[in-house]
Amino acid sequence: QVQLVESGGGLVQTGGSLRLSCVASGISSWNFGFRDVHWYRQIPGKDRELVATLTATDTFSYADSVKGRFTISRDNYRNTVYLRMDSLEFEDTGVYFCRAGETWGQGTQVSVSS
C-alpha cells in the first residue's frame, strides 16, 4: 500500500521561504517514477486548489497565483517530491497536500504571518 508523508511546513514571515517534502513508501523507485505528482493546498473557506504538477515525463504546471514563486521537483531515487516556496504571501497560508497517482498525503500546515 502506497503512503505519502509530507513535512517541512511551519510558520514564516511574508517574503520568506519554505521547502516542503513528500516521501512515498510502499512503492519502488522505478514505479514511483511513472507517477505524476502534485501539490495542492486547502485554504480555510475555499476549495482544495491544485498548486503544482510534475508529470512522469517532466512536464511542469503551476497555478497562476504561485507562478514564479513556487518550484516543484522530484527525486525518484528517494521517492520524494519537493515544493520550494519563495516570496511567500499571507494568502499562501493553508494546509499543503501532495498526491501521487490516486494516493494523498495527510497534509502539512504552512502559515505566513503578515
LORODREN-605919 format. One record per residue: x, y, z of N, C-alpha, C, O, CB in turn; residue in three letters. Coordinates in steps of 0.1 Angstrom, whole numbers, plus 5000, padded with zeros to 4 digits. Glycine has a CB too. Example, Ala and Ser with C-alpha at 12.3 -4.5 7.8 and 13.67 -1.06 7.14 Angstrom:
BEGIN
513249435078512349555078513249675078514249675085511349555090ALA/512849785071513749895071512950005079513450115080514149945057SER/
This chain:
BEGIN
500849885000500050005000500950125000501850145008499050005012GLN/500650214990501450334989501050445000499850465002501350394975VAL/501950505006501750605016502550725013503750715008501950565030GLN/502050845015502750975013502851045026501851055033502151055002LEU/503951105030504151175042504851315039505951315034504951095053VAL/504051415041504651555039505351605051505051565063503551645035GLU/506251695049506951765060507551895055507451925043508151675066SER/507951975064508552105060507752225062508252335060508952095046GLY/506452205066505652325069506052395081506852345089504152285070GLY/505452515083505752585095505352725094504552765085507252585098GLY/505852815103505452955104506653035098507753015102505152995118LEU/506253125089507253205082506753345080505553365079507753145069VAL/507653445080507153585077506953605062507553535054508153685082GLN/506153705059505953745045507253765038508153835044505053865044THR/507453715026508653725019509653615021510653605015509353855022GLY/509353525031510253415034510053295025509353305015509953375049GLY/510753195028510853075020510652945029510952945041512153065012SER/510052845023509952715028510152615017509952635006508652695036LEU/510652495021510652385012509952265018510252215029512152345008ARG/508852225011508052105016508651985009509151984998506552125012LEU/508551875017508951745011507751645013506951655022510151685019SER/507751555004506751445004507451315000507851294989505551474994CYS/507451225010508151095008507150985006506250975014509051065020VAL/507350904996506450794993507050664998508250644996506250784978ALA/506250585004506650445008505750345003504650384998506750435024SER/506150225002505350114997505250104982504450044976503850135002GLY/506250174976506350174961507850174957508650244964505650294955ILE/508250104947509650104942509950244936509050314931509949994933SER/511250274936511650404929511250394914510850494908513150424931SER/511350274908511150264894509650294891509350374882511450124889TRP/508750244899507350264897506950414901506150474895506450174906ASN/507550464912507250594916507550694904506850794902508150634928PHE/508650664897508950754886507950764875507950854867510250704880GLY/507050664874505950664864504750744868503750764860505550524861PHE/504750794881503550864885503751014884504751074887503350824900ARG/502651074879502551224880502451264895501851184903501351284872ASP/503051374899503051414913502451554913502651634904504451404919VAL/501851584924501151714925501151774939501351694949499651704921HIS/501151904940500951964953499652044953499352114943502152064957TRP/498852034963497552104965497652184978498552164986496352014964TYR/496752274979496652344992495152364995494352384986497452474992ARG/494852365008493552395013493552515022494152515032492952265021GLN/492952625017492852745024491552755031490552715025493152875015ILE/491452795044490252795051489152865043489352975039490352855064PRO/487952795042486852865035486852845020485952895013486753005038GLY/487852785015487952765000488152614996488452535004489152854994LYS/487852594984488052454978489552424978490452514977487452434965ASP/489852294978491252254976491752294963491052274953491452104979ARG/492952354962493452414950494752334945495552304953493752564952GLU/494752304932495952254926497052364925496752464918495652184913LEU/498152334931499252444931500252414921500652504913499852444945VAL/500752284920501752254910501752104907501352024914503152284917ALA/502152074894502151944889503551914882504052004875501051914879THR/504051794884505251754877504851614872504751524880506551754886LEU/504851604859504451474853505651374852506751414855503851484839THR/505351254849506351154848507251184836508451134835505751014846ALA/506851264827507651304815508151444817508551504807506751294803THR/508251484830508951614833508251734827508951834822510351614828ASP/506951734826506151854823505751924836505151854845504951814814THR/505952054836505652134848504352214845504152264834506852214852PHE/503652234856502552334855502252394869502452324879501252274849SER/501852514869501652584882500352664881499952714871502852684885TYR/499752684893498652784894499152924892500352954895497952774908ALA/498353004886498753144883499253214895500153294895497653224876ASP/498653184906498953254919500353224924500753304933497853224929SER/500953124920502253084925503353084915504553054918502252944932VAL/503053114902504053104891505153204894504853324898503353144878LYS/506353164893507553244895507953244910509053294913507253384891GLY/507153194918507553184933507753044938508553024947506453254941ARG/506952944933507052814937507652724926507552754914505652754940PHE/508352624931509052524922508852384927509152354938510552564921THR/508252304918508152164921509252084915509752114904506752114916ILE/509751984923510751894918510651754924509851734933512151954921SER/511351664919511251524924512651464924513451494916510251444916ARG/512851364933513951284933513451134933513051084944514951314946ASP/513451074922512750944921513550834929513050744934512650904906ASN/514950854930515750764937515350764952515550664959517250794935TYR/514950874957514450894971512950894973512450914984515051014977ARG/512250864962510750864962510250984969509350984977510250734970ASN/510851104965510451224972510151334962510751344951511651274980THR/509051414965508651524958508851644967508651644979507151514953VAL/509351754961509551884968508751994963508351994951511051914967TYR/508452094971507852214967508652324974508552354986506252224971LEU/509452394966510152514971509252634969508752664958511452534963ARG/509052704980508152824980508952944985509452954996506952794990MET/509053034976509753164978508853284978507653274973510953184968ASP/509253394983508453514983507053484988506053524982508353574969SER/506953415000505653375005504853495009505353595014505853285017LEU/503553485007502553585009501553535020501453415022501853624997GLU/500953625027499953585037498853485031498453395037499253705043PHE/498553515018497453435011497953295008497153215004497053504999GLU/499253265010499653125008499453035020499652915020501153125005ASP/498953095031498653015043497652915040496652935034498153115054THR/497852795045496952685043497652545046498752545050496352685029GLY/496852445044497452305045497852255031496952265022496452205052VAL/499052215030499552165017499652015017500151945026500952225015TYR/499051955006499051815004499751774991499751844981497551765003PHE/500351664992500951604979500051484975499351424983502451564981CYS/500151464962499351354956500251284946500851354937498051394950ARG/500351154946501051074936500050974931499650884938502351014941ALA/499650974918498650894913497350924920496851034920499050744915GLY/496750824927495550844934495750844950494750834957494550734931GLU/496950854954497350854968497650994973498351074966498550764970THR/497051024984497251154990497951145003497951045010495851224993TRP/498751255006499351265020498351325029497251355026500651345019GLY/498851335042497951385052498051535054497151595061498351325066GLN/498951605047499051745047500051805057500351735067497651805050GLY/500551925054501451995063501052145063500752195053502951975059THR/500952205075500452335076501552435073502752425078499952365091GLN/501152535065502052645062501352775066500152795062502452655046VAL/501952855075501452975080502353095077503553085081501152965095SER/501853195070502653305066502153425074500953465073502653335051VAL/502953485082502553605090502753735082503653745075503253615103SER/501753815083501753945075502554055083502654165078500353995072SER/
